[in-house]
Amino acid sequence: MTDLLIYLDKVSFKYRGSPDYAIKDISLKIFEGEFILIAGPSGCGKTTLCRVFNGLIPNFYEGVFEGKALVCGHDVAKTPTHILAKYVGMVFQEPENQLFFSTVEKEIVFGLENLCLSRQEISRRLKEIVDYFNLHSILNKAPFELSGGEQQKVAIAACIAMRPRILVLDEPTANLDPVSAKEVISLLQKLNKKLKITIIIVEHRLELIAPIATRLIVMHKGRIAFDGPVREILANRDIEKYGIAVPVSVELYNKLYDKGIKLDKVPLTPQELREEIMGVLNAESY
């Protein structure tokens, strides 16, 4: 049976000094092995929700916290963030803001030292991570010398070295070129499939994540507007009311549907769209 990793029951939070709640009445269950895409317009509460997952809310940010939030069985309101860090890794939009040390090696080792691991275990995990992420050529470089894609890769590697069960990423590809963004997404898919790490990613460019995500959560004004399988949610025309820019392949699917051309499934990539259209054409030729 798949483990329940995150459980939120009517969670609300209002930052100190703010008249409005950033998130309101959020109830949510997230299970081991899921790959979840969170989308929505700016200011809808996506980042605030992610801060609940790793305990920054309510332990770091001041404000009014209501409801119940459990992460890997720990009540976030009663558990220090350094304990939750063993279970939840967090990668931010600007990787340089969480890379502080003089070399990549020191970045990875720092988190392991905080876990009070033995030197032998730290060395073993360092080698394991360097091999897995192929960091050999940049191990002795300073983070500021790296490209944006390499910095994001190191930030993810430093989290994974601590062996979390959940990895949360807040728009990790926002400042990356298309090639680097594709590499980061491919890495996340590998972590999810091979290491069974639950991935929760905030991303406004749905075309990047939708093809590999198992679940889509759409937020609006601090609440969850939609939550379900990616194709099912993207097929719902109502999501356009919530400022969601659907992938081009989905737009074309909708236009074909309006003209009476029905495809078997909602295509999430140009390749899938091509295959679906060819299927219709081939069927009509018989």
Secondary structure, 3 states (H helix, E strand, C coil): CCCEEEEEEEEEEEECCCCCCCEEEEEEEEECCCEEEEECCCCCCHHHHHHHHCCHHHHCCCEEEEEEEEECCEECCCCCHHHHCCCEEEECCCHHHHCCCCCHHHHHHHHHHHCCCCHHHHHHHHHHHHHHHCCHHHCCCCHHHCCHHHHHHHHHHHHHCCCCCEEEEECCCCCCCHHHHHHHHHHHHHHHHHCCCEEEEECCCHHHHCCCCCEEEEEECCEEEEEECHHHHHCCHHHHHHCCCCCHHHHHHHHHHHCCCCCCCCCCCHHHHHHHHHHHHHHHCC
